[in-house]
Amino acid sequence: MGKLPLRRVAEFYFSWKTANCSAETVAREKRIFKSVEKFFGSRFPTNGIGLHHIRDYQRERREQISPRAGKVATKDQLVTIITEAMANEYWQLAVYCAAVAAGTGCRGGEIRHLQLRDVDLDGGKIRIVREIAKNRKERQPRLMALADWGMRQLLLRAQALGATEPQHYLLPLSLTRSRSAKDKNQKFDVNRPMTGWVKSWRKLTQKCNMDGFRFHDLRHTFRTLGAEAGVPLEVMMAQLGHMDRETSLEYVHIQQQALERAKQLIESEQAPVLAAAQRSSGAADGSATPKV
């Protein structure tokens, strides 16, 4: 296919990608690819792309896009978000989902596509099926206490909207503005998931003086708190699903800092014991230096 133009090869690629990836993943990659096509031209022969072309493209993209590191919310900020949201009915759905994200590390899209059969409150976990997982691998994240609270609120809401069967979605689609609604009196479709809560989340974070704090940053917050608490990286990866090598190394660094702080705290607690041991050692041999 090297002799084919770039656009034609891209069509083959995305057609192949559709067989194993979700429609959202393919759509996202297509959006990213637009910048590649714009740089090289849709008719540029694929085998004409050399290493120097790729480096020129990367250099241009770095100038166009500033790096955006994930943000971490403090515990006080999380409390503020919940307090503000609970006082405004318009924001409550977003904050229930935020509690699940901050208490599991799940992505917004994973939460949005949960069905009732995927929620196991008695077992303290949820199931992220491979069809909605970014890495196409099923996993079962554990529900921290905060996530359990948010999930219980979402289940009560889902039940009130008519979601009662295992295949029904936890977050039913609102048909208020949907043109596809057959029954104009029906307000929610329990067989389809909602599209999102971006607007309410943005307004909520603005109210909390946290402009620019994305919903996805709750996943980053969960990872950071876990690393600071000394949770093994393998455990975090099993909870979160996909993490690339660069991200993994970042949290290894955070874990090392957490371990150093833990060392200092434990040593301060053990200081009287160490002092007694040193005194006993000195009294036994007449000096603070042990005999060889």
C-alpha positions as CSV (number, residue, x, y, z in Angstrom):
1,M,0.0,0.0,0.0
2,G,3.0,2.3,0.1
3,K,2.2,3.7,-3.4
4,L,-1.3,4.6,-2.3
5,P,-2.0,8.2,-1.2
6,L,-2.1,8.8,2.5
7,R,-5.9,9.3,2.7
8,R,-6.5,5.9,1.1
9,V,-4.2,4.1,3.4
10,A,-5.9,5.9,6.4
11,E,-9.2,4.6,5.2
12,F,-7.9,1.0,5.2
13,Y,-6.4,1.6,8.7
14,F,-9.6,2.9,10.2
15,S,-11.7,0.2,8.6
16,W,-9.4,-2.4,10.3
17,K,-9.4,-0.5,13.6
18,T,-13.2,-0.6,13.7
19,A,-13.2,-4.4,14.1
20,N,-11.4,-4.3,17.5
21,C,-12.1,-0.8,18.9
22,S,-15.1,1.1,20.0
23,A,-16.6,3.7,17.7
24,E,-15.5,6.5,20.1
25,T,-11.9,5.4,20.0
26,V,-11.9,5.3,16.2
27,A,-13.6,8.7,16.0
28,R,-11.0,10.2,18.4
29,E,-8.1,8.8,16.2
30,K,-9.8,10.2,13.1
31,R,-9.8,13.6,14.7
32,I,-6.1,13.3,15.6
33,F,-5.3,12.2,12.1
34,K,-6.7,15.3,10.6
35,S,-3.6,17.2,11.6
36,V,-1.4,14.5,9.9
37,E,-3.4,14.8,6.7
38,K,-3.3,18.6,6.8
39,F,0.5,18.6,7.2
40,F,1.4,16.0,4.5
41,G,-1.6,16.4,2.2
42,S,-4.3,13.8,1.5
43,R,-2.6,12.8,-1.8
44,F,0.9,12.5,-0.5
45,P,2.3,9.0,-1.3
46,T,2.6,7.0,1.9
47,N,6.0,5.5,1.0
48,G,7.3,9.1,0.4
49,I,7.1,9.8,4.2
50,G,10.6,9.7,5.7
51,L,12.0,10.2,9.1
52,H,12.8,13.8,8.5
53,H,9.2,14.4,7.5
54,I,8.0,12.9,10.8
55,R,10.4,15.0,12.8
56,D,9.2,18.2,11.0
57,Y,5.6,17.2,11.8
58,Q,6.4,16.6,15.4
59,R,8.2,19.9,15.7
60,E,5.2,21.8,14.2
61,R,2.8,20.0,16.5
62,R,4.8,20.8,19.6
63,E,4.6,24.5,18.7
64,Q,0.9,24.3,18.2
65,I,0.0,22.3,21.3
66,S,1.1,23.2,24.8
67,P,1.6,20.2,27.1
68,R,-1.3,19.7,29.5
69,A,-0.4,17.7,32.6
70,G,-3.2,16.2,34.7
71,K,-4.3,18.1,37.7
72,V,-4.8,16.7,41.2
73,A,-7.6,17.9,43.5
74,T,-6.9,18.3,47.2
75,K,-9.2,16.7,49.7
76,D,-10.5,20.2,50.6
77,Q,-11.3,20.8,46.9
78,L,-13.2,17.6,46.6
79,V,-15.2,18.5,49.7
80,T,-16.0,21.9,48.1
81,I,-17.2,20.3,44.9
82,I,-19.5,18.0,46.7
83,T,-20.9,20.7,49.0
84,E,-21.6,23.1,46.2
85,A,-23.1,20.4,44.0
86,M,-25.5,19.1,46.7
87,A,-26.9,22.6,47.0
88,N,-27.8,22.7,43.3
89,E,-30.0,20.0,41.8
90,Y,-28.6,20.8,38.3
91,W,-25.1,19.7,39.4
92,Q,-26.0,16.6,41.5
93,L,-25.8,14.0,38.7
94,A,-22.3,15.3,37.8
95,V,-21.1,15.1,41.4
96,Y,-22.4,11.5,41.9
97,C,-20.5,10.5,38.8
98,A,-17.5,12.4,40.1
99,A,-17.6,10.5,43.4
100,V,-17.5,7.2,41.4
101,A,-14.6,8.5,39.3
102,A,-12.6,9.8,42.3
103,G,-13.3,6.5,44.2
104,T,-12.5,4.1,41.4
105,G,-10.2,5.9,39.0
106,C,-12.7,5.0,36.1
107,R,-13.0,7.2,33.0
108,G,-16.1,9.2,32.4
109,G,-17.0,7.1,29.4
110,E,-16.7,3.9,31.4
111,I,-19.0,5.2,34.0
112,R,-21.5,6.5,31.4
113,H,-21.8,3.1,29.7
114,L,-22.3,1.0,32.9
115,Q,-25.4,-1.2,32.9
116,L,-27.2,-2.3,36.1
117,R,-25.7,-5.8,35.7
118,D,-22.2,-4.3,35.9
119,V,-22.8,-3.0,39.4
120,D,-22.1,-5.2,42.4
121,L,-22.6,-3.2,45.6
122,D,-22.5,-6.3,47.8
123,G,-19.2,-7.3,46.4
124,G,-17.9,-3.7,46.5
125,K,-17.0,-3.6,42.8
126,I,-18.2,-2.8,39.3
127,R,-17.4,-4.4,36.0
128,I,-15.9,-2.6,33.1
129,V,-16.6,-4.8,30.0
130,R,-14.1,-5.0,27.2
131,E,-16.4,-3.2,24.8
132,I,-16.1,0.1,26.8
133,A,-12.6,-0.3,28.2
134,K,-9.9,1.8,26.4
135,N,-7.5,-1.2,26.3
136,R,-10.3,-3.6,25.3
137,K,-9.7,-5.7,28.4
138,E,-12.4,-6.4,31.0
139,R,-11.6,-5.4,34.6
140,Q,-13.4,-5.2,38.0
141,P,-12.5,-2.0,39.9
142,R,-13.1,-1.9,43.6
143,L,-15.5,0.7,45.0
144,M,-13.9,2.9,47.6
145,A,-16.3,4.3,50.2
146,L,-16.7,7.6,48.2
147,A,-17.5,5.7,45.0
148,D,-20.0,3.5,46.9
149,W,-21.8,6.6,48.1
150,G,-22.0,8.0,44.5
151,M,-23.0,4.7,43.0
152,R,-25.9,4.3,45.5
153,Q,-27.2,7.7,44.6
154,L,-27.0,6.9,40.8
155,L,-28.8,3.6,41.4
156,L,-31.7,5.3,43.2
157,R,-31.9,7.8,40.3
158,A,-31.8,5.1,37.7
159,Q,-34.6,3.2,39.4
160,A,-36.7,6.4,39.6
161,L,-36.2,6.8,35.8
162,G,-37.4,3.3,35.1
163,A,-34.1,1.4,34.9
164,T,-34.9,-1.9,36.6
165,E,-33.6,-4.7,34.3
166,P,-30.0,-5.9,34.2
167,Q,-29.5,-4.6,30.6
168,H,-30.7,-1.1,31.5
169,Y,-28.2,1.7,31.7
170,L,-27.2,3.2,35.0
171,L,-27.4,6.6,33.3
172,P,-30.3,6.6,30.9
173,L,-30.4,8.9,27.9
174,S,-32.5,12.0,28.3
175,L,-35.0,12.3,25.4
176,T,-36.1,15.9,26.3
177,R,-34.1,17.3,23.3
178,S,-33.8,14.1,21.3
179,R,-35.3,14.1,17.9
180,S,-35.2,10.2,17.8
181,A,-37.7,9.8,20.6
182,K,-40.8,7.9,19.2
183,D,-42.9,8.6,22.2
184,K,-42.9,12.3,22.9
185,N,-44.1,11.7,26.4
186,Q,-41.2,9.5,27.2
187,K,-38.5,11.5,29.0
188,F,-35.7,8.9,29.3
189,D,-34.5,5.8,27.3
190,V,-33.2,3.2,29.7
191,N,-31.8,1.2,26.8
192,R,-29.3,3.9,25.8
193,P,-26.7,5.7,27.9
194,M,-26.6,9.5,28.4
195,T,-24.2,11.6,26.3
196,G,-22.4,13.3,29.1
197,W,-22.3,16.0,31.8
198,V,-19.7,18.4,30.5
199,K,-21.7,21.6,30.8
200,S,-22.8,21.0,34.4
201,W,-19.3,19.9,35.4
202,R,-17.7,23.0,33.9
203,K,-20.2,25.3,35.7
204,L,-19.7,23.4,39.0
205,T,-15.9,23.7,38.8
206,Q,-16.1,27.3,37.9
207,K,-18.3,27.9,41.0
208,C,-15.6,26.1,43.1
209,N,-12.8,28.4,41.6
210,M,-11.3,25.3,39.8
211,D,-11.5,26.5,36.2
212,G,-9.8,24.0,33.9
213,F,-10.2,21.1,36.2
214,R,-11.4,18.3,33.9
215,F,-13.6,15.4,34.9
216,H,-10.7,13.2,33.7
217,D,-8.5,14.8,36.3
218,L,-10.4,12.9,39.0
219,R,-8.7,9.7,37.5
220,H,-5.4,11.4,37.9
221,T,-6.4,12.4,41.5
222,F,-7.2,8.8,42.3
223,R,-3.9,7.5,40.9
224,T,-1.9,10.1,42.8
225,L,-3.7,9.4,46.1
226,G,-3.1,5.7,45.6
227,A,0.6,6.3,44.9
228,E,1.0,8.6,47.9
229,A,-0.6,6.0,50.1
230,G,2.0,3.4,48.9
231,V,-0.4,1.2,47.0
232,P,1.7,-1.1,44.8
233,L,1.8,0.0,41.1
234,E,0.6,-3.4,39.9
235,V,-2.5,-3.1,42.1
236,M,-3.2,0.4,40.8
237,M,-2.8,-0.8,37.2
238,A,-5.3,-3.6,37.8
239,Q,-7.8,-1.1,39.2
240,L,-7.3,1.5,36.5
241,G,-6.7,-0.6,33.5
242,H,-4.3,0.8,30.8
243,M,-1.4,2.9,31.9
244,D,1.6,3.4,29.6
245,R,5.2,3.1,30.6
246,E,5.7,6.8,31.0
247,T,2.7,7.2,33.2
248,S,3.7,4.2,35.3
249,L,7.2,5.6,35.9
250,E,5.6,8.9,37.0
251,Y,3.6,7.1,39.7
252,V,6.6,5.0,40.8
253,H,8.3,8.4,41.6
254,I,5.3,9.5,43.6
255,Q,5.4,6.1,45.5
256,Q,9.0,6.6,46.3
257,Q,8.2,10.0,47.8
258,A,5.4,8.4,49.8
259,L,7.7,5.7,51.1
260,E,10.3,8.3,52.2
261,R,7.6,10.2,54.1
262,A,6.4,6.9,55.7
263,K,10.0,6.2,56.7
264,Q,10.2,9.6,58.4
265,L,6.9,9.2,60.2
266,I,7.7,5.7,61.5
267,E,11.2,6.7,62.6
268,S,9.7,9.6,64.6
269,E,7.3,7.2,66.3
270,Q,10.2,4.8,67.0
271,A,12.6,7.5,68.2
272,P,12.0,6.7,72.0
273,V,12.6,3.0,71.3
274,L,15.8,3.8,69.4
275,A,17.0,6.2,72.2
276,A,16.4,3.5,74.8
277,A,18.3,0.9,72.7
278,Q,21.2,3.3,72.3
279,R,21.3,4.1,76.0
280,S,21.2,0.4,76.9
281,S,24.0,-0.3,74.4
282,G,26.1,2.4,75.9
283,A,25.5,1.3,79.5
284,A,26.4,-2.2,78.6
285,D,29.9,-1.5,77.2
286,G,30.6,1.9,78.6
287,S,30.2,3.8,75.3
288,A,27.7,4.5,72.6
289,T,29.7,2.5,70.2
290,P,29.0,-1.2,70.0
291,K,31.9,-3.7,70.5
292,V,33.2,-5.4,67.5
